[in-house]
Amino acid sequence: ITSIDLESNKISKIKRNNFKDLSYIQILNLKSNLIELIEPKSFETNINVKEIYLDKNLIKEINENQLSYIGSNKKGVCNFAYFIKTYNVFFSLLYNLIFKY
């Protein structure tokens, strides 16, 4: 398994340990949920992840601490528009209510 599709599951929060034993995952689809909060370091152990889809959620604020720990030694969030790219990892955040970055 290299991808997980959790689209439309009414998930409201991504906790730090939700994906801790899924280091092999490359694509994580969390579209069309009710996600408002992503705890810092939530994707810290996902060293192989390449794409995370968070489209159509209720995310209002996103910051470097939430997304900068993806993979081993990957840091820094840059160039936010409708997506955030952290080195090799693509985050899609289309159709959220992001007011603060």
Residue pairs with C-beta under 8 A, 6 or more apart in sequence:
1 24
1 25
2 24
2 25
2 26
2 27
2 48
3 25
3 26
3 27
3 28
3 29
4 22
4 25
4 27
4 28
4 29
5 29
6 28
6 29
6 30
6 33
7 29
7 30
7 31
7 32
7 33
8 31
8 32
8 33
9 33
10 33
10 34
11 30
11 33
11 34
11 35
12 33
12 34
12 35
12 36
12 37
12 58
13 35
13 36
13 37
13 38
13 39
14 30
14 35
14 37
14 38
14 39
14 42
15 39
15 42
16 39
16 40
16 41
16 42
16 44
18 42
19 25
19 28
19 42
19 43
19 45
19 46
20 44
20 45
21 45
22 45
22 46
23 45
23 46
23 47
23 48
24 48
25 46
25 48
25 49
26 48
26 49
26 50
26 51
27 49
27 50
27 51
27 52
27 53
28 46
28 49
28 51
28 52
28 53
29 53
30 52
30 53
30 54
30 57
31 53
31 54
31 55
31 56
31 57
32 55
32 56
32 57
33 56
33 57
34 57
34 58
35 54
35 57
35 58
35 59
36 57
36 58
36 59
36 60
38 54
38 59
38 62
38 66
38 67
39 66
40 65
40 66
40 69
41 65
41 69
42 66
43 49
43 52
43 67
43 69
43 70
44 69
44 70
46 70
46 71
47 71
47 72
48 71
49 70
49 71
49 89
50 88
50 89
50 90
51 89
51 90
51 92
52 89
52 90
52 91
52 92
53 92
54 91
54 92
54 93
54 96
55 92
55 93
55 94
55 95
55 96
56 94
56 95
56 96
57 95
57 96
58 96
58 97
59 93
59 96
59 97
59 98
60 96
60 97
60 98
60 99
60 100
61 98
61 99
61 100
61 101
62 80
62 84
62 93
62 98
62 100
62 101
63 77
63 100
63 101
64 76
64 77
67 77
67 84
67 86
67 91
68 74
68 75
68 76
68 77
68 86
69 75
70 86
70 87
70 89
71 87
71 88
71 89
74 86
74 87
74 88
74 89
75 86
76 86
76 87
77 84
77 86
78 84
78 85
78 86
79 85
80 101
82 92
82 93
82 94
83 90
83 91
83 92
83 93
83 94
84 91
84 93
85 91
